[in-house]
Amino acid sequence: MSINLRSKKLAVTVSYLMILFNTVSNLILTPVYLHSLGTDGYGFYQMIYAVASYILVLDFGIGTTMVRFISEYRAKGDKKGEENFAFYCGVFVAFIAVAVVLVGLVINANLERIYQTLSAEDFALAHKMFLLMLVVLVFTVVERFFEGIAMSYEYFSVAKLIGIAKLVVKFTLVLLFLSGGMGVLSLIYVDIISLGCSLALFFFYDFFVLRFRVRYHYWDSGIVKPIATFTLAILLQSVVGYINNTADKTILGIMLGKTATGIYSVAMTFITVFNMLPTAISNVFLPQATKMVVKGTGNREMTNLVIRPGRMQFIICGGILGGFLILGRDFIALWAGDNVMETWLTALIIMVPNMIPLIQNVCNNILDAKNKRMFRSLVMLGLSVFNIILTVILIQQIGLLGAPIATGIAYLIGYVFIMNIYYRKKIGLEVGRMFREIFSGIAPSLLVACLICLPLYWWKQVSWITFLIKAAVFCLVYAALLLWFGVNQQEKAELKRALQKFKPVRGRGA
């Protein structure tokens, strides 16, 4: 097994450890938030955070940009080019930080115009929160710069371990601060401290372990255009991402108030986990995709790059979606307690159309490697405007559920239809074969598992014991069907090799 492949597998393993810890901490902390702050208080925090996070679109995808271009310099063996490019990115980060602060101050001065449902007392606290969030945003931009260096050298596991350390610090401090009665401001103090720790660790690793240097060597006018095109595409992509992730909460806060925002934010906890799990696999493929593009790899091989991780992503996403469909209501009732049906439906409506782009998100790495992200960004930007308009209309007509329905329709049009036509026509990917091979065996296994376990949905008794029994039954049925006819021979062989590593080591005389 090559060092590069071992590095990817280790990175994916560490990524899932990070996701596991993040998921467990969210499941523990969300009820703590609701108990300590109330649904209104938690919704209030999410309303202010939603507006502040829009400013992060100004980061121009600095982390992804560094991974994309430093990987290209490394593929060419150009050390001076790496250092020179990092210098330009460093200067760019300084300008971004200034822009974040200036834009943030303007928004902070106009919070009363944005949220007219809040009281004068709420606004006094909101301004304090927003100013502290600007510190969080600046730290986040700088962290992405340092993380980009480690990721471009394919030290994915190190970057994820630092992420785990940040989560541990955040989890511990939230419990301490909220138990001390510090209130909603403590959530922002925790973010500042945890990001500060992450920055220190990345700085040490990049400059003292990797011995990476940021140096100005020469003016490279030829790189300006491709970098500008790439970063503009990432900017538009970020706009789309933040609109899709926070526009609903912002609009709900404006039109329906804190309680609706709180309900939607709880649903987003599940959607965040759903989105993170497949991304842990795809994140490690950008350097490889870049090297394949530099070497002129054909379309069939590029399609194969999507299929193998895509099958693993579909196994994971399909299992989560099927389990949430059957068991989600029970879990929400036990975990959060209130507004069970609205929370469950909100999450489910967004999960279903979002599964397709998640199982093929290695395609995004190929777009980045080919520097062709702009079309996707423009399509998503147009659909985000459509999403906002439709969200406002549907909230007026049907209330809270109008927000996820509008988002789901936008995902379906953009991610499922338009982008796959583009992948086939312009990028050359064999989209039909890609989906056939990704779905082969796994889709029937998922469908049959859901049908067999459907009676669990109607089992009305709700307790942690019955929930765990139901979850165990679904997992066993799904796993058995996957092993029977879902996974292929290569995947079975890899699973067998992985299981053999856990066998006890025998002595020589055994």
N, C-alpha and C positions, 0 to 999 in steps of 0.2 A: 504494500500500500504506500502511495507517495506521501511525502511530508505535507504537500498541499492538501491532499484529501483528508489526511489525519487531522490537519488544522481545521478544516471545514467541519468535520464531524465533532471535534472537540468544541468548536465555536457554537454549533447548533445545540449540543448537549448543555453547555453553559447558558446559552440563550434560554433554553427551556427551564433551567433551574431559576434563572432570573424571572421568567414569566410566572413560574410556579410561586415564587416568593411574592411577586407583585400581585398575583391573583389572590393568594391567601391573605396578604396584608390588606388588600382592598375589601375582601369579604369581611375581615375583622373590623377594619377602620370605618367602613360606611355606616354600620349600625352605631358605632361610637359617635360618628359625626351627627347622626340623626338624634341620638340620645342626648348628646352634649349641647348641640346647637338647635335641634328641632328641624322639621322639614323646611320651615320658613327660613331659619338661619342658614341651613346648608344651601337652600336655593338662592339666598342672598349672596353667599360667597361665590356660587357658580355664575350668577348674573354678572358680578364684577370681573371675575376671572375670564368669562367669555369675551367681554369687551377688550380686556388687556391683552389677551392672547392673539387678537387680530394683528397686533403690532409685530408679532413674530414673523409675519410674512416678509418683513424687511430683511430677514437673515439671508435671503437669496439662495437658500439651500447650500450654505457654505460648507457643511460637512460632506454632502454628496459631491459637490464640485471638487473638493480636495481629493476625495477617493478616486473620482473619475480621472482627473488629469495627472495626479501623482502616480497612479497605476500605469498610465500611458508612458510617463517618463521612465518609470522603473522597467517597463517592458523594453524600452529602447536603451536602457543602461545609462541614462543621462542624469548623473547625480547633481550637477550644477543646475540643470533644469528644474529638478525637484525643489532645491533650496530657493531658487529664484522665484518659482511659482508660489511657494509658501510665503515668501516675503510680500508679494503682491496681495495674497489673501489676507495676510496680517494687517496690512494697511487698510484693506477693504473692511475688515472686521471693526477696526477703529472707527471708520466712517459710519458703519451700521450702528454701532453702539451709540454714537452721537445722535443719529437719526431716530433711534428707538426712544431716547430720552425726550427729544424735542416733540415728536409726534405724541408721545405719552402725556406730556404736559398739556398739550392742546386738548386732547381727549378728556383729561382729568378736569379741565376747566369747564367742560360742557356735559358732565355727567347728568346734571339736572334736566338737560334737554333730551338726553337719551332715555332715561328711566323716569317717567313721570308718575309711576305708581308708587314710588318710595316716599317716605316721610322726611322731614328736615333732620331728624335724629339719624335716620338711615344714611343720609347723604354725608353727614359729618364723619361717620365711620367709613363710608365708601371712599372718600377722598384719601384718608389715611391708608386704606388697603391698596388703592390704586398706585400711590406713590411707592409703596413698598414693593408692589408687583413689578414696577419698572426695574428695580434692582434685580429681581428674579429673571426678567427678560434679558437684561444685559449679560448676566452670568451665563444664561442659557446659550446665547450666541457665541460667547468665548469658549464655552465647553464644547460646542460643536466643532469649532476650529481645531482644538486639541484632539478631540475624538477622531476627526478626519485623518489626522496624521497616523494614528495607531491603526485605523481601519485600512488605510491605503497600503500599509505594510503587511496586511492580512493577519494582524494580531487581533483577530476578532474576539477570541476568548478573554484576552486581557481587558478589552473595552467592556465586555459584558460583565466581567468580575468587578470592575470599577462601578458599573451600573448597579450590581447587587449590593456593593458596599454603600452606595448612595441610598438605596431603598432601605437597608437595615438602619442607617442613621435616621432617615425620615420616619420610619415606622416607630422606632424607639422614642424619638422626640415628640411625635404627635401624641402618643399615649401619655407621656410625662406632662406635656404642656396642657392638654385638655383636662387631665385629671387634676391639674393645679388651678383650673378655672380661668385660664388665660383667654378663652373665647376664640372668636373667628380669626383674630389677628395672628394667633399662634400658628395657624396653618401656613401663613406666608413667612413667618420667622423660620419655620422648619425648612421650607423650600430654600431660603437663602443659605442656611447653615449647611444643608445637605449638598447643595450645588457648590458651595465653597470647598467642601471636602473633596468632591469629585474633580474640581478644577486642580486642586493641589496634587492629587494622585496622577491625573493625566499629564500635568506639567513635569512631574518627576519622571514618569515613564518615558515620555517623548524625548526629553532633553538629556536625561542622565542614564537611561537604560538603552534606548534606541540610538542615543547620541545624534538625534536629528538636529539639523541646524537650519535656521531661517536666515538667509543671506541674500543681499542684492548683488547680482553678478552682471546683469546686462538688461537693456531695454529690449523686450521682445514684442514688437508690434504685430507679428503674425499670430500671436496667441490671443490677442485682444478680442478679435471677432468671434472665434469659436467659444471663448469663455463667456463673452457677453451674451451670445445666443443661448448658451447652456444655462447660465444663471438667470436670464430672463424667463426661460421656460420653467425653471425650478421656482422662481418667484410666483409665476402664474399658478403653478401646481400647488404651491403653499397657500395661495389665496383660495384656491378651490378646496383644499383640505380643511382649512380653518373655517371656511364658510359652511362646508358640509358638517363639520364637527361642532361648531359653536353657533351658527346662524339660528338653528332651531331654538336653542336655549335663549339667545338674545331676543328673538321675536316673541317667544313664549313669555319672557320676563316683561316685555313691553306690553303685550296684549292681555295676558292672563295673570301675571304676577308671580310671586315667589313660590307658591305651592306647586304650580304646574312646572316651573323650572326645576324644583326639587325632585319631582316624580320623574321627569325626563332625564335628569342627571343620574338617578339611580339606575335607570334602564341603560344609560350609556356606559355604566360600569361593566355590564355584560358584553356590550358591543366592543368595548376597548379590549377585553380579553379575547374575544372572537377574532379581532383584527390582529392582535399581537402574535398569536400562536403560529400562523403560517408565515408571517413576516420574519420570524426568527430564522427560517430556512432561507428565504430569498435574499436577506441582507448580505449574506456571505458570497454572493455570486457576481457582484459588480466588477471586482478586479479580474475574475476569470473571463467574464463577457468582454471586457475591454481588451484583454490579451487576444481573445479569439477574433475580434474585429480588426485589431492591428495586423494579425496574421492572415486576414482574408478568409476566414472560415465560411463554408457554404451554408445555405439556408436550412438544409436538412439537419446538419449538426447543431445549428442554433435552435431549431425546433426541439431537438432532443434535449438541449440544455433546459428547456422549460418543462418537458414531460416528466422526467424523473423526480425532481422535487415537487412538481405539480401533483403527482399521485399521493405523495406523503401529505401534502397540504390538504388534499381532498379527503383523505382518511380522517385527518384531524378535524377539519371544518365540518365535514358531514356528520361525524360523531357528536360534535358539540351542538350542531343545529338540531339533529334528531333527538338528542337528550334533552335539549332545552324545550323543544316542542312538546315532549311528553311529560317532562318532570319540572319544567321551569316555574309553573304556577306554584307547585308545592314548595320549591326552594325559596321563592320570593316571600311566600306567606310565612315561612319559618324564619327567614333571614331578616327581612325588613318589616314585614307585618302589615303595612298599609298599602292601599291602592294597588293590590296584587294584579288585577286584570289589566289595568292600564299600563303598568310597568312591563308586564309580560308581553302584551301585544305591541307596545312601542319597540321593544328590543327585537321581537320576532320579525316585524314588518321590515326593519332595516337589514337584519341578518340575511334574509332570503336572497334578495338581489345582489347583496355585497359578497356572497360566496364565490361567484364566478371570477371577479377580478382578484380575489384573494388567492385562488388556486392557480392563477396564471401570472402572479405578480413578478415572476422572474422576467417577464416581457418588459417590465419597466427598466430592469438592468440592461437589457438589450437596447432599448431606446436611449438610455444614458450613454452606453458604450458607443452607439452610432451617432450620438449628439442629435437625436431626432425627437426630443421630448416636447418641442414647441407645439406640434399639432395636438397632442394629447392635452397639453395645458390650455390651449385655446378652446378646445371642445369642452373641457371640464369647466372652464370659466363661463362659457355661454350657458351650460347646463346649471351652474350654480345660480346665475341670475334667474333662470327659469325656476329653480328650486325655491328661491326666496319668494318670488311672486306667487307661485302655487301654494307655498306654505301659508302665506298671509290669507289667501282666498279660502283654503281648506280649514284653517283654524277658525275663521269667521263662520264657516258652515257647520263644522262638526267638532270644534274644540281641540283638545290636546292631541288626539290621534291624527289630526290633519298634518302635523309636523312630520312624523315618521312616514306617512303615506307619500307626501310630496318628495321627501328624500329618497324613498324607495323607487319611485317612478323615475327620478333623475338618474339614479344609479343604473337602472335597467336600460334606459335609453343610451346613456353615455358609455358606461363600462362594458356592458354586455353586447350591444349592437354596433355602435359607431366604431369603437376602438378595435374590435375584432375584424371588422372590414378593413380598417387601416393596417392592422398587422399582416393581413393576407395580401392586400393590394400593394402596399408601399414598402413594407419591411421584408416581405417574402416568406414569412413564417407559414408553415403548413397547418393552418388553424383547424381544419377539419380533422386531420390525423391527430393533432395535439389533443383535442377534446375526446376523440374516440379512445385514445390510449390512456388518457387520464381517467376517464369514466369507466373503462373496461373492468368489469368484475366488482369494482368498488360501489358504483351506483346501485346495481341490483342488491348487493349486500346491505346497503343502507336502507333501501326501500323495504326489503323483506324484514329487516330488524325492526323498523318502525311499525310495520303491520303486526308482527308477532307481539310486540310490546304495547300496542295500542290499548289493551285493557288496563294497563297501569295508569293511563290517563284518567280513567273513570273510577279508579280506586280512591274514594273520597277521604278516607282516614289520613290525616296529615300529622306526622310527627317525625322527628329526626330518625327514629329507627325505621319506620316504614319508608321514608325517603331513601335511606341508605340501601335498604333491601331492593327498592325499585331501581336505583342507580346501578347496583351490582348486577341485577338481572339484565338490564339493557346493555351494559358493558360486556357481559359474558356472551350474550346473544350476538351482538355486533362483532366481537372479536372472533367468535366461532365461525360466523359466516364469512368474514374476511379470510380466515385461514383456510376455509373449505374451498371457496372459489373466487375470493376477492383479490388477493395479492397474487402476483406472478411468481414463476420459479426463481428468478433472480432475487426478488424481495424476500422470498422464503429462505433462500440461502443466506442472505445478509442477516435476517432475523436469527437464524440458527447459529451463525458465527457470533452474533452479539450475545446470545444466551450462553454460549459455551464459555465466554469470558467470565461468567459469574459462577462457574462450577468450581468447587474447592480444589485446590492444587494437591495432587497426590504425591506421596513420597516415591522414591525410586524403586522401593521394594514392593510397591502395591501391584 
